[in-house]
Amino acid sequence: LPMLIVWGAAYGVAVEHELHGPAWLRGVTFAVVPLTIAVAALFPLTSWALLGAAGHDWWVPVLTEVLRHLTYGLTLGVVYGLVLRQRGDPTGRIPVQARAGA
Protein backbone atom coordinates (compact mmCIF):
# COMPACT_ATOMS: atom_id res chain seq x y z
CA LEU A 1 0.00 0.00 0.00
CA PRO A 2 2.72 2.58 0.75
CA MET A 3 4.32 1.95 -2.64
CA LEU A 4 0.97 2.44 -4.39
CA ILE A 5 0.66 5.79 -2.61
CA VAL A 6 4.12 6.75 -3.88
CA TRP A 7 3.13 5.64 -7.40
CA GLY A 8 -0.07 7.68 -7.12
CA ALA A 9 1.88 10.77 -6.13
CA ALA A 10 4.22 10.26 -9.08
CA TYR A 11 1.18 9.96 -11.35
CA GLY A 12 -0.33 13.22 -10.15
CA VAL A 13 2.88 15.24 -10.10
CA ALA A 14 4.81 14.07 -13.13
CA VAL A 15 2.84 11.81 -15.44
CA GLU A 16 -0.88 12.59 -15.61
CA HIS A 17 -0.57 15.75 -17.69
CA GLU A 18 1.57 13.89 -20.29
CA LEU A 19 -0.99 11.14 -20.97
CA HIS A 20 -3.88 11.50 -23.39
CA GLY A 21 -7.37 10.05 -23.39
CA PRO A 22 -10.10 9.68 -20.80
CA ALA A 23 -9.17 9.69 -17.12
CA TRP A 24 -9.67 5.95 -16.62
CA LEU A 25 -7.43 5.15 -19.60
CA ARG A 26 -4.68 7.47 -18.34
CA GLY A 27 -4.75 5.66 -14.99
CA VAL A 28 -4.67 2.20 -16.54
CA THR A 29 -1.85 3.21 -18.88
CA PHE A 30 0.17 4.48 -15.94
CA ALA A 31 -0.53 1.31 -13.91
CA VAL A 32 1.41 -0.74 -16.47
CA VAL A 33 4.66 0.64 -15.01
CA PRO A 34 4.15 -0.62 -11.42
CA LEU A 35 2.70 -3.86 -12.84
CA THR A 36 5.82 -4.46 -14.90
CA ILE A 37 8.06 -3.81 -11.92
CA ALA A 38 5.97 -6.07 -9.70
CA VAL A 39 6.01 -8.96 -12.17
CA ALA A 40 9.60 -8.59 -13.36
CA ALA A 41 11.35 -7.71 -10.11
CA LEU A 42 9.22 -8.67 -7.12
CA PHE A 43 8.01 -12.12 -8.17
CA PRO A 44 11.51 -13.57 -8.54
CA LEU A 45 12.52 -12.02 -5.21
CA THR A 46 9.57 -13.48 -3.32
CA SER A 47 9.99 -16.98 -4.80
CA TRP A 48 6.40 -18.15 -5.19
CA ALA A 49 7.55 -21.76 -4.83
CA LEU A 50 8.23 -21.07 -1.15
CA LEU A 51 4.59 -20.08 -0.74
CA GLY A 52 3.33 -23.41 -2.03
CA ALA A 53 2.78 -22.55 -5.69
CA ALA A 54 4.04 -25.17 -8.10
CA GLY A 55 6.34 -24.12 -10.92
CA HIS A 56 3.56 -24.39 -13.50
CA ASP A 57 1.14 -22.26 -11.44
CA TRP A 58 2.96 -18.97 -12.13
CA TRP A 59 -0.04 -17.58 -14.02
CA VAL A 60 -2.24 -17.39 -10.89
CA PRO A 61 -0.17 -14.74 -9.06
CA VAL A 62 0.52 -12.91 -12.34
CA LEU A 63 -3.21 -12.78 -13.14
CA THR A 64 -3.87 -11.57 -9.60
CA GLU A 65 -1.32 -8.78 -10.03
CA VAL A 66 -2.77 -7.80 -13.42
CA LEU A 67 -6.28 -7.54 -11.94
CA ARG A 68 -4.98 -5.66 -8.90
CA HIS A 69 -3.09 -3.12 -11.00
CA LEU A 70 -5.98 -2.76 -13.46
CA THR A 71 -8.25 -1.89 -10.54
CA TYR A 72 -5.59 0.44 -9.13
CA GLY A 73 -5.16 2.24 -12.46
CA LEU A 74 -8.91 2.62 -13.02
CA THR A 75 -9.38 3.98 -9.52
CA LEU A 76 -6.38 6.29 -9.73
CA GLY A 77 -7.43 7.79 -13.04
CA VAL A 78 -11.09 8.28 -12.17
CA VAL A 79 -10.58 9.59 -8.62
CA TYR A 80 -7.75 11.92 -9.64
CA GLY A 81 -9.93 13.34 -12.42
CA LEU A 82 -12.84 13.83 -10.01
CA VAL A 83 -10.63 15.61 -7.49
CA LEU A 84 -9.36 17.97 -10.17
CA ARG A 85 -12.91 18.76 -11.31
CA GLN A 86 -13.90 19.42 -7.71
CA ARG A 87 -11.04 21.91 -7.50
CA GLY A 88 -12.58 23.82 -10.41
CA ASP A 89 -10.80 22.42 -13.47
CA PRO A 90 -13.59 21.27 -15.84
CA THR A 91 -11.16 19.32 -18.03
CA GLY A 92 -9.89 17.28 -15.09
CA ARG A 93 -6.31 18.44 -15.67
CA ILE A 94 -4.01 20.97 -14.05
CA PRO A 95 -2.03 23.08 -16.54
CA VAL A 96 1.72 22.49 -16.46
CA GLN A 97 2.32 26.18 -15.56
CA ALA A 98 0.15 25.85 -12.44
CA ARG A 99 2.15 22.79 -11.33
CA ALA A 100 5.40 24.74 -11.51
CA GLY A 101 4.00 27.42 -9.25
CA ALA A 102 3.84 30.05 -12.00
N, C-alpha and C positions, 0 to 999 in steps of 0.2 A: 504493500500500500504506500509506504513512503516514496518508493521509486516512481510509482504512478503519479504521485503528486508532483514530483520533480519533473517528470515528462510533461505533465499538464502545464506547469509553469513555463517550460521551454516552448510548448505549443503556443501559448498566449503571447509570450514576449517576442519570440524570434521567428516563428514559422507560419502562424495562421494567416498573416497578411500576404504571404507569398503564394499560398495555395488558391486555386480557383474552383468554382463550383458551389453547390449548396453546402450549407454548414455541416450536415451529416457526412457528406462525402469528403470534405476537408478533414474532419476528425478521423474517419476510417483510413484515409490516405496516410495521415500522420502516424496512426497506430501500427502501420507496417514496420516502422523503424524499431519500436520496442519489441514487437513480435519477433523480428529477425534476430535481435540480440538475445532474446529469451531462448529461442530455439537453437541458435548457433552456439551460444556461449554458455548459457546456464544449464541446459540439459546435459551436456557432457560432464559438467562439473558436479552435478547432483547425482549422477549415475543411477538412472531409474532401475537398474537391475537390483540395486541394494534395497529398493522399496518394494520388491516382489514382482516387478513387471518382467516378463520374459523378453528375450531379445527380439522376438517378432511382434511384440505388442507396443512398439514405439509409437504407432499412429494414435493410440488413445491419448497419451499426454499431449501430443502435438495438436490433435483436434481440440482438446480442452483449451490449450493456449490460444489457438486461432479463434475459438468462440469467445474466450475471455477478452482478447484484444479487440475483436470486432465490437463487442458490447461496450468496451472502454472507449473506442474511437467514436462510435455513434453517440454515446453519452457526452463525451468531451465536446464534440462538434456542436451538438444541439444546445447543450447547456451554455457553452461559451457564447454562442450566437444570441441566446435569449438574454444573457446578462448584458451583452453589449447593447441590445435593443432597449433594455430597461434603463440603461444609462443615457439613452437619447439618440443613439446612432441607428437610424432606420434600416441601414444596409446590413447591420450586424458586424461591422468592421470598424476598427479604429485606424484613422489615417496614420501613415508612417511618421509624419511630422509631429503629430500629437504624442506618439510613443517616445520620441526623442526629447520631449519637453519643450519643443519650439512653440 
